[in-house]
């Protein structure tokens, strides 16, 4: 098993994160935040420094996690539900942010980009909305053309909140460019009755 460290869970300075990680015997890393910015939706210098740090410490980047389709938060901390008001933001992420992700991931020599499944209202019931699978299908098509792999992360507050719903979404998109990255801690944090290892993981 290869251990991978999410750098910002150690420090927002990638040079320090890689230095400490290498001391601990860790060679593989996931990039999410640096210098308080979620990358690559950041000033160019932040991406430049991450790329320079990765090269200086000769580490392997397993994936980047740009927060694509992650539940959008309002200033009061509440989630913005899927609506016509969010369609423009979804379009912006597909047309503007995703190409930046391809460029940044390429600089870090990884083909893996972590994505999410749009916000799920607390009282939501019924089937998964088509906008969820449609947005991921469009993103997966772009990823396939560019030679990248999207990894859908399960998470509280998104439509991919359990093993069963995550599997349903991936099967509905039905693209080799969309796979699943399973986070058992997100299941526990969400308070789901599903056992993330014995039940959720086999479903996913």
C-alpha positions in Angstrom: 0.0 0.0 0.0 1.3 3.5 -0.9 0.6 6.2 1.6 -0.3 9.6 0.2 -0.4 12.9 2.2 -2.7 15.8 1.5 -0.3 18.6 1.8 -2.5 21.3 3.4 -3.5 18.9 6.2 0.1 19.3 7.3 0.8 22.9 6.2 -0.2 25.4 3.5 3.5 25.8 2.6 4.2 23.0 0.0 8.0 23.2 0.5 7.5 22.5 4.2 4.9 19.8 3.6 7.1 17.9 1.1 10.2 18.3 3.4 8.3 16.9 6.4 6.7 14.2 4.3 10.0 13.0 2.9 11.4 12.8 6.4 8.4 10.5 7.3 9.1 8.3 4.3 6.2 9.6 2.2 6.8 10.1 -1.5 3.2 10.5 -2.8 1.0 13.6 -2.3 -2.4 15.0 -3.1 -2.7 18.8 -3.8 -5.7 20.7 -2.6 -4.8 24.0 -0.9 -1.6 26.0 -0.7 -1.1 29.4 0.8 -4.9 29.4 1.7 -5.9 29.1 -1.9 -7.7 26.1 -3.5 -5.7 25.3 -6.5 -5.7 26.1 -9.4 -8.4 28.8 -8.7 -5.7 30.9 -7.3 -3.1 33.5 -8.3 -0.6 32.0 -10.8 2.2 32.4 -8.3 0.6 29.8 -5.9 0.6 27.2 -8.6 4.1 28.1 -9.6 5.4 27.6 -6.1 3.6 24.2 -5.7 5.2 23.0 -9.0 8.6 24.3 -7.9 8.3 22.6 -4.5 7.3 19.3 -6.1 10.3 19.4 -8.5 12.7 20.5 -5.7 11.7 17.5 -3.5 11.2 15.0 -6.4 7.8 13.9 -5.1 5.0 12.1 -6.9 1.6 13.9 -7.1 -1.2 11.4 -7.1 -4.0 13.9 -7.8 -5.2 17.4 -7.5 -8.4 18.4 -5.8 -9.7 21.7 -7.1 -13.1 21.5 -5.5 -14.9 21.1 -8.9 -18.7 20.9 -8.3 -18.1 20.9 -4.6 -21.2 22.3 -2.7 -21.0 26.1 -3.0 -21.3 27.9 0.3 -23.0 31.2 1.0 -21.4 33.8 3.3 -23.5 32.5 6.2 -22.1 29.0 5.8 -25.2 27.5 4.3 -25.1 25.5 1.0 -26.5 26.9 -2.2 -28.9 24.4 -3.6 -29.0 23.4 -7.3 -31.1 26.0 -9.1 -31.1 28.1 -12.2 -28.9 30.6 -10.2 -26.2 27.9 -10.0 -26.3 26.8 -13.6 -24.0 29.7 -14.7 -21.4 28.6 -12.0 -21.5 25.0 -13.2 -21.0 26.2 -16.7 -18.1 28.4 -15.6 -16.4 25.5 -13.8 -16.7 23.3 -16.8 -15.6 25.9 -19.4 -13.0 27.9 -17.4 -11.8 26.0 -14.3 -11.5 22.5 -15.7 -9.1 23.5 -18.5 -7.0 25.2 -15.8 -7.1 22.0 -13.8 -5.8 20.1 -16.9 -2.9 22.5 -17.2 -2.0 22.5 -13.5 -2.3 18.7 -13.2 -0.1 18.3 -16.3 2.6 20.5 -14.7 2.6 18.2 -11.7 2.7 15.1 -13.9 -0.6 13.6 -12.6 -3.6 12.7 -14.7 -6.0 12.5 -11.7 -8.4 15.3 -10.9 -10.8 14.9 -7.9 -14.4 16.1 -8.4 -17.7 16.2 -6.5 -21.3 15.6 -7.2 -23.0 19.0 -6.6 -24.8 20.0 -3.4 -27.6 17.9 -2.0 -30.3 19.7 0.0 -30.8 18.2 3.5 -34.4 17.4 2.8 -33.8 15.9 -0.7 -35.6 12.8 -1.7 -36.1 10.8 -4.8 -33.8 10.1 -7.7 -30.5 11.9 -8.4 -31.2 15.0 -10.5 -30.1 14.9 -14.1 -28.0 18.0 -13.6 -25.7 16.0 -11.4 -25.0 13.4 -14.0 -25.1 15.8 -16.9 -22.4 18.1 -15.4 -20.2 15.1 -14.6 -20.7 13.7 -18.1 -19.7 16.9 -19.7 -16.6 17.2 -17.5 -15.7 13.6 -18.1 -16.0 14.1 -21.9 -13.5 17.0 -21.7 -11.2 15.0 -19.4 -11.2 12.0 -21.8 -10.3 14.3 -24.8 -7.5 15.9 -22.8 -6.2 12.6 -21.5 -7.1 13.0 -17.8 -9.0 11.0 -15.2 -11.8 12.4 -13.0 -12.1 10.8 -9.6 -15.5 11.4 -7.9 -15.1 11.8 -4.2 -18.0 10.8 -1.9 -18.9 13.5 0.6 -21.5 14.8 3.0 -23.7 17.4 1.5 -23.2 16.1 -2.1 -25.3 13.6 -4.1 -22.4 11.1 -3.8 -22.9 10.8 -0.1 -23.0 7.0 0.3 -21.5 4.0 -1.5 -24.8 3.3 -3.2 -25.4 6.8 -4.5 -21.8 7.2 -5.6 -22.0 4.0 -7.6 -25.3 5.1 -9.2 -23.8 8.3 -10.4 -20.7 6.7 -11.9 -22.8 4.1 -13.6 -25.2 6.7 -15.0 -22.3 8.8 -16.4 -20.8 5.6 -17.8 -17.5 7.1 -18.9 -14.0 5.5 -18.5 -12.8 9.0 -17.6 -14.9 9.1 -14.4 -14.0 6.7 -11.5 -14.5 6.9 -7.7 -12.2 7.8 -4.9 -13.6 6.5 -1.7 -13.2 8.4 1.6 -14.5 6.4 4.5 -14.0 9.4 6.9 -16.5 11.4 4.9 -19.1 8.7 5.6 -18.4 8.8 9.3 -18.3 12.6 9.4 -21.7 12.7 7.7 -23.3 10.4 10.3 -24.5 7.8 7.9 -25.6 4.4 9.2 -23.6 2.8 6.4 -20.3 1.1 7.4 -17.8 2.8 5.1 -15.6 -0.2 4.9 -17.9 -3.2 5.0 -20.9 -1.7 3.2 -20.0 1.5 1.4 -16.7 0.5 -0.2 -18.0 -2.7 -1.8 -21.0 -0.8 -3.2 -18.7 1.9 -4.6 
